[in-house]
Amino acid sequence: MDEQNHQSMDRRALLARGGAVAAGAVGVTVAGVATAAPALAVGLGYTPINPYRSYDSRVDPDGKIARGEGMVLQVITDVNNAPKVPTTAQAVTFNLTITQTEGTGFLGVVPAGTTNLSVSNINWVVSGLDLANGGTTKIAGDSVSGPGSVLVYCDGNPGARTHFIVDVTGYFAP
């Protein structure tokens, strides 16, 4: 049996024994031994929820985000500012959709207040694309950005612009 199939079987065996394998939360070695979870998941439980729309730039005709721009969003509320995630949440899972892309670029989603903008959650290589990708990020809770805030930023080649949509799918909380 090759190593990749062995890992898949070990993950299934861990699940069958009542273990949990979540993307980015638990690693499994070839021997089937769970590795330490990253700091994001330590002491936190994950709660999946019915997805809700937290932000949609298409409601504003000039709402496209462009290269070099960033936008702070409160993702614990929906587009109508109704609370959807408890304020104790420390991270959210989300679906990020881009539409009506221009040029070549990418969007990153990080906790508000982050200065290291080296994350790319979704990339586009030509104009006119509609793409989606899931992700997980810690959320900020400071007095400047407000509770449950993330920064969505755009980078890429000159002329990179896109509309984007954020749908929240779950959260991590103590």
Secondary structure as GFF3:
##gff-version 3
##sequence-region A 1 174
A	DSSP	alpha_helix	3	16	.	.	.	ID=ss1
A	DSSP	beta_strand	45	56	.	.	.	ID=ss2
A	DSSP	three_ten_helix	57	59	.	.	.	ID=ss3
A	DSSP	beta_strand	65	66	.	.	.	ID=ss4
A	DSSP	beta_strand	70	74	.	.	.	ID=ss5
A	DSSP	beta_strand	91	102	.	.	.	ID=ss6
A	DSSP	beta_strand	105	111	.	.	.	ID=ss7
A	DSSP	beta_strand	122	124	.	.	.	ID=ss8
A	DSSP	beta_strand	131	138	.	.	.	ID=ss9
A	DSSP	beta_strand	149	156	.	.	.	ID=ss10
A	DSSP	beta_strand	161	173	.	.	.	ID=ss11
###
